[in-house]
């Protein structure tokens, strides 16, 4: 008979429980766009409707490894989030502010 996860976890040492919790938090903090969309409870069709594009466009974008920041920003905002660009260095992190007005910049 299968054990319940809560029973298995209760048998783990406190150190092992802490390590498992830390790993779970890291996994939740980093995920591909398609998993993020699913975690937010959105289908590709729902997101496509919000962005006024066709569903295949969402599927294609979620497979990309390179895209414009403005494209990523609109995708994230359609999911109810806010995109921030952060550069991480050994001595600290810096939020890059140049991209704050991408949505309002006119292309001319």
Buried (B, 14 or more C-beta within 10 A) or exposed (E): EEEEEEEEEEEEEEEEEEEEEEEEEEEEEEEEBBEBBEEBEBEBEBBBBBBEBEBEBBEEBBEEEEEEEBEBBBBBBBBEEEBEBEEEEEEEEEEEEEBEEBEEEEEE
